[in-house]
Amino acid sequence: MNRSKRLFAGWYGAMAASGLVFGLLGERRLFGEDVLAHPLIIYGLAVAAALLVLRFVSGRPVPEIITERALVRGGALGLAMFLVGNFIAAHLIGR
């Protein structure tokens, strides 16, 4: 597998795994009861921070490393996995 495919696989895998973990934590509200402390908001901030770190570490703009289409698809995948994790936490683990 070439470098580009590994990078995209890592991006999608990281977004899916982190979305699932934050979704599993979503029912417990570990960060507080405020709207800005909702796990989905914290997840979005964590992704934004990771992209900023990637930008400054690589010294190149993020869209040169990960295409815009892959960024959007990764975000959608992370959101879907967040909802899956939230469903699991609320309906299967919470019983």
RALINRA-V132141 format. One record per backbone hydrogen bond with DSSP energy under -1.0 kcal/mol. CO is the residue of the C=O (numbers start at 0). NH is the residue of the N-H. E is the energy in kcal/mol with one decimal. If there is no record, write none. Layout:
co | nh | e
CO | NH | E
CO | NH | E
This chain:
co | nh | e
1 | 5 | -1.9
2 | 6 | -2.3
3 | 7 | -2.4
4 | 8 | -2.4
5 | 9 | -2.5
6 | 10 | -2.4
7 | 11 | -2.8
8 | 12 | -2.5
9 | 13 | -2.6
10 | 14 | -2.3
11 | 15 | -2.5
12 | 16 | -2.7
13 | 17 | -2.5
14 | 18 | -2.2
15 | 19 | -2.2
16 | 20 | -2.3
17 | 21 | -2.5
18 | 22 | -2.0
19 | 23 | -2.3
20 | 24 | -1.6
28 | 31 | -1.2
34 | 37 | -1.4
37 | 41 | -2.2
38 | 42 | -2.4
39 | 43 | -2.1
40 | 44 | -2.3
41 | 45 | -2.4
42 | 46 | -2.3
43 | 47 | -2.3
44 | 48 | -2.4
45 | 49 | -2.3
46 | 50 | -2.3
47 | 51 | -2.1
48 | 52 | -2.4
49 | 53 | -2.4
50 | 54 | -2.1
51 | 55 | -2.3
52 | 56 | -2.6
53 | 57 | -2.1
54 | 58 | -1.6
60 | 63 | -1.4
61 | 64 | -1.5
61 | 65 | -3.1
66 | 70 | -2.2
67 | 71 | -2.4
68 | 72 | -2.6
69 | 73 | -2.5
70 | 74 | -2.1
71 | 75 | -2.5
72 | 76 | -2.6
73 | 77 | -2.6
74 | 78 | -2.3
75 | 79 | -2.5
76 | 80 | -2.5
77 | 81 | -2.0
78 | 82 | -2.1
79 | 83 | -2.1
80 | 84 | -2.8
81 | 85 | -2.5
82 | 86 | -2.3
83 | 87 | -2.5
84 | 88 | -2.5
85 | 89 | -2.2
86 | 90 | -2.8
87 | 91 | -1.7
87 | 92 | -2.5
